């Protein structure tokens, strides 16, 4: 969501097309395509980002990021994939002063911001991907105490064969 002309800028229409291509690419993996979850860009703190970049003005804006977040949510609806709405979860939940604490430089998430994103992702997994919660997944490797270190490949083959 950089400003127009910036090296990292991807026009909104191209961003939307790229997201759709990515979803379609993963869905094309047969017979067991992976689950796809889209994550909107989180909000950002333009003043903190400008200060971090030692610039008078930020090359990104909160309004610009909002448009990209809305477009990501639109693609998720169109493609029928779950969405982690980081924009909504962070921007609307926190006041402007608290929003700054979610980033270490105004753009990239701090540990607090990452924790909120992780919690939002877990909710999507619980609500939209039944059977994929960490507690529901099968153990797919041998316990450390069951590994024969003289022939560790055999230990792993035994586990993989039992899960097929």
N, C-alpha and C positions, 0 to 999 in steps of 0.2 A: 504494500500500500504506500509505496514511496511517491514522491511528487513526480509529475510528468517530466520526462527528460532525464531523470536520475537513472544511472546505470542499472539499478536493481528494479526499476519500475516495470510492472506487467500491467498493461491496460486491463480494465475491468472485464471487457468482453472476452479477452484472451484468457484471463484468470478463470472465468466461468467455463470456457471451453476446455481448458486444461484439467479442471477438476472432474468434469464429465468423462474425459478421456481416461483419467486415472481410475475412476470407479469402473468404467467399462472394461479396462484392461484386466483388473483383478477379477472381475466377474467372469471373464472369458476363460479362466483357468478351470478346466473340467478334469475330472468329475467332481472335485471338491474345491470350489472357489473359496478363498478366505472371506471372512466377514470384513466389511469395510465400514469404518466409522469416520465421518468427517468432523473436523474440529474448526470452528471459526477462529479467525484471528482475535486475540484478546484486545481490549482497549489499550491505549498507551498514553503516556504523559509527554506531550509535545515539548513543553518547556524543559523538562528534565533531559529529554533526548537531545535537544538543541545544546544545552549546557554540556552534556557528555561529549557531543561532537565538536565542541568549541565553535559553535555557529551562532549567529545572531537570531536566526529563525530556523525552526525545524523543517526538514525536508519531508516530513510526514505530519498528517493532521488526524485528530480524533474523528472528524467527520469522514475523512477518506477511509480510515480503518473500518468505520461503521458500514460504509457501502460495501466493502469487501466481505465483512461478516454477514451482511444481509444476502449477498450473492452466494456465499457458501451455504447458508441455510436454505436458499432457494434450490440449489443443486441437490442438496440432501433430500428435500421434498420431491423433486422431480425424479430422482433416481431411486427413491424409496429406501434410503439408508439412514441409520441412526445418526444423530447429530449431537455433539458436545458444543453447546453454545457458550463458548468462553466469553464472548463479548457481553452477552446478556447477564451471565452469571457473575461477572466481575463488575461491569459498568453500572448496572442497575442495583446491585446489591450494596455497593460501597459508595460513600460520599467521595467528593473530589480529593479531600485531604488523605483519606485512607487509600484511595486508588494508587497514589504514588508509592505506597509501601509494597505494592505487588510487583514492582520492577526494580532492578538494580541499576538501570541506566535510563529508565523512561520507556524502553522498548522491550527488553528481554526480561522474562519473569524472574523474580526473586524466589527464594525458598517458599515464602508465603504464597506467592502467585502460583508456583508449581503445585503446592499442596491443594489449593482451591481447584486447579485444573484436574489434578488426580482424583479428587473427591467427585467432581462432576463426571469424569470419565467412568468411575466405578458405578455411579447411579445409572448411567446409560447402559453399561454392561448388565447390571442387575435387572433393569426394566426392559431392555430391547434384545438382549442376547442370553436368553435362559440357557443354563447349562454351561456358561462360560465364566462364571464367577470362579475365582481362584480355588475356593473350597470345593467346587464341583468337578474340577478337572482331574483326570486320572494321572497318577504318578507315572511319568514316561521314561524314567531312568532308574537304574538300580540304586538302592540305598548304599551309602559309602561302605558300610560294613559287609555288604554282599558282593563287593567287587574283588575278583581274583586279580591281583596286581601282576601276576605272571602271565595272565591271558585276559586282559581287561576287555578286549573286543568280544570275547565269548560272553562275558557278563552282560554287556549291552545287547548283544544279539538275543539272548534269552529273554530280556525284558521286551524288546521290540517284537519278537515273535509272539509273545503272550498277549500283546495288545492288538494284534492284527485280526 
